Amino acid sequence: MTHLWVRAEQRPNEERVGLTPEGAKELIAAGIRVTVEDSTVRAIPIEGYKQVGCEIAPENTWPDAPLDAIIFGLKELPEDGTPLPHRHIMFGHAYKGQHSGRALLERFKAGGGTLYDLEYLVDDDGRRVAAFGYWAGYAGAAVTLKTWAAQQRAEECPPVGVYPSKDALNAELSAELDATGAVRPRAIVIGALGRVGTGAADLCEAMGVKVTKWDIAETASGGPFPEILDHDLFLNCIFARPGTPVFVPREALTAPRTLTAIGDVACDPDSDYNPVPVYDRATTWDQPAVRVATDPVLDVMAIDNLPSMLPVESSQDYAAQLLPSLLTLTDLDSGVWGRAEATYKTHIEGL
């Protein structure tokens, strides 16, 4: 019997999950054994999983799971260097030149396991079957606006946290913007036609922020793009890959500009293809933005688990997108899983 083991997330500020109780019920009905680890932080309570017939395991016991179990989580595993013998479904962040990715692949190679990277689960046409993009864009735009609001107070962006709903986030942010007494900023969103960009633009428009929407057509020239510097905010919603243009080069730090806040929602600072090479590390919930220039000010927001700010909505949305693929776990040799394994093997061979 195919056995799916849903692990507890071990990364700070990570309350999301990729399977809801309703989805687990469907998997069990399809003949898939489902184990869900207890969790002190998961936004969806364990009781719902118990009620639909999931087996419950103690928190963080996945390393001792049966070797035939498929371990399913979202964010990074603890970086303890141990070999990984299981098959894992997760965001590996290991295929785009990330410098930390090689260590993860080495662990899989040493243990004989397999990575089914959630970012590379694609359909027959090469399109991702599930993504957190919308809520990443939504939350990323919110934190970038918080960064701008802090600048109006001559401050840096204070810590951010989890919100029970998008309505709660919107109400707080709207009040914060109103309190500045300033005219709403102008924003440019690149990648506006995608899920991430749609979420970013929706948040901006909900806050009364005028948005310039760019996508492939507007960036096909490869740059430079001085128009970006004429906006108060720039929201990068295009994932780094070979051929991605540089949107804000380092020279922009000393160039005349209106731009004071960048939201790098795609957040690939350690990629060789980073389109915003004015910063070199992800930011955190405790320090949401890094200041890269002071005259005038320029702050970069680059939190890499933004949907966790809205864990209930983002979990429900993502789990619904992913469920049809999870229902095909009984056949790992074809479809999305076969393609994901082929991608993994290609990168393992390249070590």
Order of alpha helices (4+ residues) and beta strands (2+ residues): beta-alpha-beta-alpha-beta-beta-beta-alpha-beta-alpha-alpha-beta-alpha-beta-alpha-beta-beta-beta-beta-alpha-alpha
